[in-house]
Amino acid sequence: MEWASALAYLGAGIGAGLVVIGGGLGIGRLAGQAMDASGRQPEASGDIRTSMIIAAALIEGISLFGLVIAILLALK
């Protein structure tokens, strides 16, 4: 039983780390591309900002789901 619990904690830790890294990379790339697009077409910056906020919310939602799964693994 000890090994199963230890592996669950290890899996939860690795999973949480990967979720945070993936979410950070996704939002960073999204913001970089949005700034590039706003620099190229300043008149469309409002639409670009709105799309960026919606996409960032979706990325954060997926990250939160991954963290919940990691917590459930740790509490198993």
C-alpha positions, -999 to 999 in steps of 0.1 A, spaced: 0 0 0 29 24 7 42 21 -29 8 29 -44 4 60 -23 40 71 -31 34 66 -68 2 85 -66 20 115 -50 47 113 -76 23 111 -105 3 140 -91 34 161 -87 47 154 -122 12 160 -136 8 193 -119 42 204 -131 34 195 -166 1 212 -165 16 245 -152 44 244 -178 19 237 -206 -5 264 -195 23 289 -192 37 281 -226 3 283 -242 -6 317 -227 29 330 -234 27 321 -270 -9 334 -273 1 368 -258 32 370 -280 12 364 -312 -15 388 -301 11 416 -295 26 408 -329 -8 411 -346 -16 443 -327 17 458 -339 10 449 -375 -27 461 -375 -33 486 -347 -68 492 -358 -78 456 -350 -63 456 -315 -98 455 -298 -109 424 -317 -75 408 -311 -76 415 -274 -111 400 -271 -100 369 -289 -69 366 -268 -88 369 -235 -113 342 -246 -84 319 -256 -65 325 -224 -96 317 -204 -99 284 -223 -62 276 -217 -66 283 -180 -97 262 -178 -79 232 -192 -50 238 -168 -74 239 -139 -89 206 -150 -55 191 -152 -46 203 -117 -79 189 -103 -70 155 -118 -36 157 -102 -51 165 -68 -75 136 -72 -46 113 -79 -28 125 -48 -59 120 -26 -66 86 -39 
